[in-house]
Amino acid sequence: MTNKERFIRCILGREIDRTPFIFYFGPWGTTVQKWAEEGVENPGSAWLTGFGFDPPILMLSGVVNHLYCPAYEPRVLERKGNILIMQDHLGQIVQCVEGKEGIPHILQSPVTCIEDWERIKRERLDPDDPRRFPPNWNELVESWKTVDAPIQIGAFPCGLYGTLRDLMGVEGSLIAFYDEPELVKTIMDDLTDFWLRIFERITRDVQVDMIHIWEDMSGKQGSLISPAFIREFMLPNYKRISDFADAHGIPIIVVDTDGNCEELIPLFSEAGVNMMLPFEVTGGSDVTVLREKYPYMAMLGGINKNEIGKGREAIDRELERIRPLLGKPGYIPALDHLIPPEVSFTDYTYFVNRLRGMILGEI
């Protein structure tokens, strides 16, 4: 069984020879810095090197521009000591602490009205802009024909609610569902049109295996949006994406959302989604429970990143928790988000090697 076949069969709930051994999230920048201080060679890539991982998902979003073209150039607008007021890569005006990772405080969002949205579409969201594709596109297409890994289109920060939130801000986007529903529908419809045009161009040359939709629309309390609003505003466009996938032989549609995503599982399944990630444990998502309740939804993630920095006993307990899911279709074990700086490279190495041993039946 090839790696690509194993991955696709696992997601589709078909018999597999073993669980895929593939991670989705790497380390935070501060984690890379810590590993460098620990003396780790090539700390930025060390999380993938020498562990025997299956070939990683080939994400075409790293090759084809899926969003703003031209991109927003991050620039500092004002400096007050280590406090920066800046425009970020999404066009937001934010306040952040220099040298510190985390979620910045948004001062101004790019869209407050339909005129803002029309301007951004006109200036940065032309799906036919030739700059979206690299000059060596045809050469890359040829090289991908022999890649033994799933090929994915779409990724962060592209999603119906996820991108709306970046355009209008968290509060602004949620209020807009009530105060400006036609603007919300227009943005979601236009984004879907935009991405499907790009996807159509890609699929002329490449056999794609996955469409990734990034939403980050849930917290510990569950979804930020009611089921009624999801069905009204989002699912019609999800169905369009699902129809596109069916028409182009794309077997997997995956949604990425943090926090407690349980109430989203049946909703997204209605519109053709068959995989979700990352099932954040501290957000209330337990894959050992959810796999039993929702066997039709494949799951990637579900290993508590915070436990991996607590030493071998904590790592063993966390891996034993998800052991019953290994070897069965529908689940790919991975950390539930980026590797935090509390995780030493020694503990990370122990964790990955032990998980690999469990997957291969050696432990």
PyMOL commands that set and color helices and strands:
alter all, ss='L'
color gray80, all
select helices_A, chain A and resi 3-11+29-37+60-62+114-124+130-132+137-144+160-168+170-179+181-203+227-247+264-270+281-283+287-293+305-307+312-325+345-359
alter helices_A, ss='H'
color red, helices_A
select strands_A, chain A and resi 58-59+75-80+83-87+93-97+105-108+151-153+210-214+218-219+222-223+252-257+275-278+298-303+331-335
alter strands_A, ss='S'
color yellow, strands_A
deselect
rebuild
show_as cartoon
